[in-house]
Amino acid sequence: EVQPVESGGGLVQAGGSLRLSCTTSEFTFDTYDIAWFRQAPGKERQGVACISGVDESTYYDDSVKGRFTISIDKPKNTVYLQMNSLKPEDAAVYSCAAGGTLQKVQLCFRRGYDYWGRGTQVSVSS
């Protein structure tokens, strides 16, 4: 089964930072849209941020704008999610997903994805 692999989760105090990584050796991200989703216990999965591997355009959920930054390192075939000023409500399992590009990054939270990672836990203490 082809799965991107996430890493970088952990426990951090409110106001702190974490950087998540998503990578795979099975395909290259440069023709895909890659998104980060999160799901907290008892809540629905929520789109957080996404990036086009084609033109590196980005899109964010309003709840993370100005605090989170998504980026891609094409030589490393890795997508990062830099999370700053973390809040307790950011705590969740964060998963990355990849799908063939639709070239409309603003639709990234409403489209289907071909590949999903298993997720990495982010915990934020108050």
Backbone as CSV, one residue per row, in Angstrom:
resi,resn,N_x,N_y,N_z,CA_x,CA_y,CA_z,C_x,C_y,C_z
1,GLU,0.836,-1.180,0.000,0.000,0.000,0.000,0.876,1.237,0.000
2,VAL,0.593,2.155,-0.917,1.373,3.385,-1.002,0.834,4.389,-0.001
3,GLN,1.679,4.816,0.885,1.282,5.801,1.888,2.370,6.827,2.084
4,PRO,2.013,8.097,2.080,2.980,9.082,2.565,3.234,8.828,4.047
5,VAL,4.366,9.286,4.522,4.736,9.082,5.914,4.919,10.429,6.582
6,GLU,4.190,10.612,7.686,4.297,11.857,8.450,5.244,11.678,9.624
7,SER,5.829,12.774,10.042,6.658,12.791,11.239,6.669,14.207,11.802
8,GLY,7.171,14.324,13.031,7.345,15.636,13.632,6.345,15.997,14.703
9,GLY,5.370,15.137,14.940,4.408,15.435,15.989,5.035,15.322,17.363
10,GLY,4.281,15.733,18.352,4.769,15.659,19.727,3.943,16.506,20.652
11,LEU,4.461,16.685,21.855,3.799,17.487,22.888,4.520,18.829,22.996
12,VAL,3.744,19.882,22.967,4.323,21.219,23.063,3.418,22.092,23.926
13,GLN,3.985,23.064,24.577,3.188,24.003,25.364,2.479,24.987,24.435
14,ALA,1.372,25.498,24.897,0.668,26.531,24.142,1.621,27.688,23.852
15,GLY,1.553,28.169,22.629,2.465,29.212,22.188,3.709,28.684,21.516
16,GLY,3.943,27.386,21.612,5.119,26.777,21.024,4.956,26.448,19.559
17,SER,5.972,25.766,19.023,6.008,25.467,17.597,6.366,24.007,17.360
18,LEU,5.898,23.503,16.248,6.288,22.188,15.750,6.373,22.278,14.230
19,ARG,7.195,21.410,13.650,7.222,21.296,12.199,6.952,19.844,11.819
20,LEU,5.872,19.663,11.080,5.519,18.337,10.593,6.096,18.130,9.197
21,SER,6.422,16.882,8.912,6.939,16.521,7.592,6.087,15.415,6.987
22,CYS,5.980,15.440,5.672,5.257,14.405,4.928,6.112,14.044,3.729
23,THR,6.426,12.776,3.590,7.289,12.374,2.488,6.915,10.983,2.007
24,THR,7.374,10.642,0.830,7.184,9.313,0.275,8.275,9.050,-0.744
25,SER,8.603,7.781,-0.908,9.556,7.371,-1.933,8.846,6.713,-3.108
26,GLU,7.488,6.660,-3.030,6.711,5.914,-4.029,6.349,6.755,-5.247
27,PHE,6.301,8.061,-5.094,5.967,8.947,-6.194,6.498,10.325,-5.858
28,THR,6.552,11.201,-6.842,7.053,12.547,-6.584,5.891,13.510,-6.457
29,PHE,6.031,14.444,-5.536,4.954,15.366,-5.210,4.738,16.434,-6.277
30,ASP,5.619,16.561,-7.247,5.565,17.727,-8.113,4.421,17.719,-9.120
31,THR,3.635,16.647,-9.168,2.424,16.658,-9.996,1.176,16.425,-9.142
32,TYR,1.323,16.614,-7.843,0.231,16.357,-6.913,-0.152,17.615,-6.138
33,ASP,-1.377,17.623,-5.639,-1.779,18.511,-4.563,-1.575,17.742,-3.257
34,ILE,-1.001,18.405,-2.280,-0.745,17.762,-0.997,-1.425,18.599,0.077
35,ALA,-2.133,17.918,0.943,-2.894,18.612,1.978,-2.597,18.027,3.351
36,TRP,-2.717,18.862,4.332,-2.691,18.437,5.739,-4.121,18.539,6.279
37,PHE,-4.550,17.457,6.898,-5.824,17.413,7.597,-5.550,17.098,9.066
38,ARG,-6.494,17.395,9.918,-6.363,17.010,11.317,-7.704,16.521,11.834
39,GLN,-7.621,15.666,12.807,-8.847,15.163,13.435,-8.605,14.991,14.916
40,ALA,-9.415,15.673,15.694,-9.379,15.555,17.144,-10.442,14.550,17.575
41,PRO,-10.288,13.950,18.741,-11.270,12.971,19.221,-12.673,13.556,19.251
42,GLY,-13.611,12.836,18.667,-14.992,13.269,18.690,-15.339,14.358,17.700
43,LYS,-14.371,14.740,16.874,-14.611,15.813,15.901,-14.404,15.288,14.486
44,GLU,-14.977,16.001,13.539,-14.787,15.645,12.143,-13.394,16.035,11.663
45,ARG,-12.947,15.339,10.655,-11.668,15.698,10.045,-11.760,17.085,9.419
46,GLN,-10.717,17.846,9.608,-10.705,19.245,9.166,-9.493,19.494,8.278
47,GLY,-9.699,20.170,7.142,-8.583,20.586,6.317,-7.837,21.730,6.973
48,VAL,-6.518,21.660,6.943,-5.689,22.658,7.603,-4.965,23.531,6.587
49,ALA,-4.245,22.888,5.684,-3.462,23.627,4.690,-3.169,22.706,3.518
50,CYS,-2.958,23.302,2.363,-2.582,22.481,1.221,-1.685,23.276,0.274
51,ILE,-0.998,22.525,-0.567,-0.050,23.128,-1.488,-0.068,22.378,-2.806
52,SER,0.066,23.130,-3.868,0.195,22.515,-5.189,1.659,22.180,-5.428
53,GLY,1.926,20.932,-5.766,3.284,20.556,-6.116,3.707,21.115,-7.463
54,VAL,2.733,21.583,-8.240,3.036,22.111,-9.572,3.570,23.533,-9.475
55,ASP,2.775,24.406,-8.820,3.169,25.821,-8.793,3.374,26.348,-7.374
56,GLU,3.284,25.470,-6.380,3.520,25.805,-4.974,2.530,26.831,-4.437
57,SER,1.391,26.976,-5.081,0.358,27.824,-4.501,-0.200,27.142,-3.258
58,THR,-0.681,27.928,-2.323,-1.109,27.404,-1.031,-2.508,27.877,-0.671
59,TYR,-3.082,27.171,0.278,-4.419,27.518,0.774,-4.494,27.072,2.219
60,TYR,-5.159,27.903,3.038,-5.220,27.631,4.469,-6.643,27.742,4.996
61,ASP,-6.918,26.953,6.009,-8.141,27.167,6.760,-7.984,28.452,7.569
62,ASP,-9.089,29.168,7.757,-9.020,30.436,8.478,-8.463,30.273,9.889
63,SER,-8.686,29.127,10.493,-8.275,28.930,11.881,-6.751,28.900,12.058
64,VAL,-6.017,28.698,10.964,-4.550,28.588,11.082,-3.818,29.672,10.298
65,LYS,-4.548,30.507,9.580,-3.891,31.559,8.795,-3.059,32.447,9.699
66,GLY,-1.838,32.727,9.255,-0.935,33.571,10.007,-0.129,32.822,11.061
67,ARG,-0.503,31.575,11.338,0.231,30.769,12.333,0.923,29.558,11.695
68,PHE,0.289,28.970,10.704,0.834,27.778,10.051,1.328,28.146,8.652
69,THR,2.380,27.460,8.238,2.917,27.652,6.891,3.198,26.301,6.277
70,ILE,2.654,26.075,5.083,2.923,24.847,4.347,3.946,25.155,3.259
71,SER,4.859,24.225,3.062,5.898,24.425,2.052,6.314,23.076,1.489
72,ILE,7.002,23.120,0.363,7.460,21.895,-0.274,8.933,22.019,-0.609
73,ASP,9.667,20.943,-0.346,11.068,20.832,-0.741,11.113,19.745,-1.811
74,LYS,11.155,20.157,-3.059,11.050,19.177,-4.135,12.247,18.236,-4.216
75,PRO,13.482,18.717,-4.042,14.603,17.749,-4.067,14.471,16.665,-3.001
76,LYS,13.882,17.019,-1.859,13.692,16.043,-0.787,12.342,15.342,-0.886
77,ASN,11.499,15.787,-1.832,10.148,15.239,-1.982,9.419,15.224,-0.643
78,THR,9.456,16.344,0.017,8.884,16.471,1.353,8.049,17.742,1.440
79,VAL,6.908,17.608,2.064,6.043,18.752,2.369,6.093,18.990,3.867
80,TYR,6.239,20.239,4.229,6.326,20.616,5.638,5.103,21.420,6.060
81,LEU,4.782,21.298,7.327,3.782,22.169,7.928,4.425,22.775,9.174
82,GLN,4.819,24.016,9.063,5.377,24.740,10.203,4.225,25.319,11.003
83,MET,4.145,24.943,12.254,3.038,25.363,13.107,3.587,26.209,14.246
84,ASN,3.233,27.458,14.266,3.655,28.393,15.309,2.464,28.835,16.142
85,SER,2.763,29.399,17.292,1.715,29.920,18.191,0.621,28.882,18.399
86,LEU,1.024,27.672,18.712,0.063,26.588,18.854,-0.881,26.833,20.022
87,LYS,-2.118,26.398,19.826,-3.168,26.537,20.826,-3.651,25.154,21.226
88,PRO,-4.240,25.032,22.404,-4.773,23.716,22.802,-5.752,23.147,21.771
89,GLU,-6.499,24.015,21.116,-7.466,23.533,20.126,-6.812,23.037,18.838
90,ASP,-5.505,23.213,18.697,-4.799,22.639,17.549,-4.456,21.169,17.765
91,ALA,-4.626,20.675,18.962,-4.277,19.289,19.256,-5.144,18.335,18.437
92,ALA,-4.496,17.385,17.776,-5.202,16.445,16.893,-4.183,15.493,16.295
93,VAL,-4.694,14.495,15.586,-3.850,13.690,14.712,-3.805,14.396,13.357
94,TYR,-2.604,14.697,12.914,-2.407,15.384,11.644,-1.977,14.367,10.590
95,SER,-2.691,14.385,9.471,-2.404,13.464,8.378,-2.164,14.235,7.096
96,CYS,-1.271,13.708,6.287,-1.112,14.315,4.972,-1.760,13.426,3.920
97,ALA,-2.188,14.070,2.861,-2.862,13.380,1.765,-2.343,13.934,0.442
98,ALA,-2.288,13.088,-0.555,-1.797,13.508,-1.868,-2.741,13.015,-2.956
99,GLY,-3.006,13.900,-3.913,-3.862,13.543,-5.032,-3.395,14.255,-6.278
100,GLY,-3.657,13.677,-7.436,-3.270,14.308,-8.674,-3.784,15.733,-8.728
101,THR,-2.965,16.641,-9.198,-3.326,18.044,-9.094,-4.582,18.387,-9.888
102,LEU,-5.427,19.214,-9.282,-6.592,19.764,-9.951,-6.333,21.178,-10.419
103,GLN,-5.160,21.698,-10.066,-4.761,23.061,-10.414,-5.760,24.097,-9.921
104,LYS,-6.465,23.783,-8.858,-7.358,24.721,-8.170,-7.169,24.481,-6.692
105,VAL,-6.095,25.002,-6.151,-5.733,24.676,-4.779,-6.806,25.118,-3.786
106,GLN,-7.614,26.090,-4.143,-8.646,26.564,-3.219,-9.746,25.520,-2.994
107,LEU,-9.764,24.458,-3.824,-10.732,23.375,-3.655,-10.163,22.200,-2.866
108,CYS,-8.971,22.366,-2.347,-8.241,21.205,-1.821,-8.913,20.544,-0.635
109,PHE,-9.739,21.243,0.114,-10.384,20.602,1.262,-11.651,19.857,0.852
110,ARG,-12.075,20.030,-0.371,-13.338,19.442,-0.804,-13.158,18.372,-1.864
111,ARG,-11.953,17.991,-2.144,-11.687,17.006,-3.185,-11.271,15.688,-2.558
112,GLY,-11.253,14.634,-3.370,-10.755,13.358,-2.908,-9.260,13.244,-3.095
113,TYR,-8.630,12.353,-2.348,-7.184,12.148,-2.423,-6.874,10.682,-2.668
114,ASP,-5.783,10.452,-3.382,-5.392,9.087,-3.734,-4.655,8.389,-2.606
115,TYR,-3.872,9.133,-1.864,-2.993,8.538,-0.856,-3.101,9.302,0.459
116,TRP,-3.175,8.548,1.531,-3.261,9.115,2.881,-2.191,8.505,3.762
117,GLY,-1.569,9.347,4.595,-0.676,8.832,5.606,-1.447,8.401,6.839
118,ARG,-0.739,7.787,7.770,-1.388,7.288,8.986,-1.521,8.348,10.058
119,GLY,-0.781,9.420,9.926,-0.942,10.520,10.857,0.134,10.585,11.924
120,THR,0.257,11.767,12.492,1.167,12.005,13.611,0.435,12.836,14.654
121,GLN,0.616,12.501,15.905,-0.140,13.137,16.983,0.503,14.465,17.377
122,VAL,-0.308,15.480,17.471,0.119,16.774,18.006,-0.686,17.044,19.264
123,SER,0.001,17.255,20.362,-0.637,17.561,21.635,-0.148,18.921,22.107
124,VAL,-1.049,19.738,22.626,-0.716,21.079,23.073,-1.235,21.253,24.491
125,SER,-0.322,21.512,25.400,-0.709,21.710,26.796,-0.955,23.189,27.065
126,SER,-1.926,23.445,27.917,-2.277,24.851,28.218,-1.497,25.369,29.409
